[in-house]
């Protein structure tokens, strides 16, 4: 594992780590070695998993669901 175990981070630290890893994702994908990308994948999954564990009832925007996406594409009922 790289970094502090996500369950040891307080909420503010967890959000900071998530913001950083999402910000660096594109650059790692385009320019990182295979090892760097694997490490990034593992760390991102750990951090996101911890966030979801802490916030199982997080608000979900209707447009971010499958039905909401279909509504945008097809412009009506599905």
C-alpha positions in Angstrom: 0.0 0.0 0.0 1.1 3.5 -0.7 0.2 6.3 1.8 -1.7 6.3 5.0 -4.4 3.6 5.3 -7.6 5.4 4.3 -9.5 4.3 7.4 -7.0 6.3 9.5 -7.6 9.6 7.6 -10.2 12.0 9.0 -12.9 13.2 6.6 -10.9 16.4 5.6 -7.8 14.4 4.9 -9.7 11.8 2.9 -11.3 14.4 0.7 -7.9 16.1 0.1 -6.4 12.7 -0.9 -9.3 12.0 -3.2 -9.1 15.5 -4.9 -5.3 15.0 -5.4 -5.6 11.5 -6.9 -8.4 12.5 -9.2 -6.5 15.6 -10.3 -3.4 13.5 -11.2 -5.3 10.7 -12.8 -5.2 11.9 -16.4 -1.4 12.6 -16.3 -0.7 9.2 -14.8 -2.8 7.5 -17.4 -1.1 9.3 -20.3 2.5 9.5 -19.1 3.0 7.2 -16.1 4.7 3.8 -16.3 2.6 0.6 -16.0 3.7 0.3 -12.4 2.7 3.9 -11.6 -0.7 3.3 -13.2 -1.2 0.1 -11.2 -0.2 1.9 -8.0 -2.6 4.8 -8.8 -5.4 2.3 -9.5 -4.9 0.6 -6.2 -4.7 3.8 -4.2 -7.7 5.3 -5.9 -9.8 2.2 -5.2 -8.8 2.3 -1.6 -9.6 6.0 -1.2 -12.9 5.7 -3.1 -13.9 2.6 -1.2 -13.3 4.3 2.1 -15.4 7.3 1.0 -18.2 5.0 -0.1 -18.0 3.1 3.2 -18.4 6.4 5.2 -21.1 7.8 2.9 -23.3 4.9 1.8 -26.3 7.2 1.4 -24.5 10.0 -0.4 -26.8 12.1 -2.7 -26.9 10.8 -6.3 -27.8 13.4 -9.0 -30.5 12.0 -11.3 -28.4 12.9 -14.3 -25.6 10.6 -13.1 -27.8 7.5 -13.2 -28.3 5.2 -16.2 -31.9 6.4 -16.6 -30.8 10.0 -16.3 -28.2 9.6 -19.0 -30.7 8.0 -21.3 -33.0 10.9 -20.7 -30.3 13.3 -21.8 -29.5 11.3 -24.9 -33.0 10.5 -26.0 -34.7 13.6 -24.6 -37.8 11.8 -23.2 -39.0 8.7 -21.5 -37.1 5.5 -21.9 
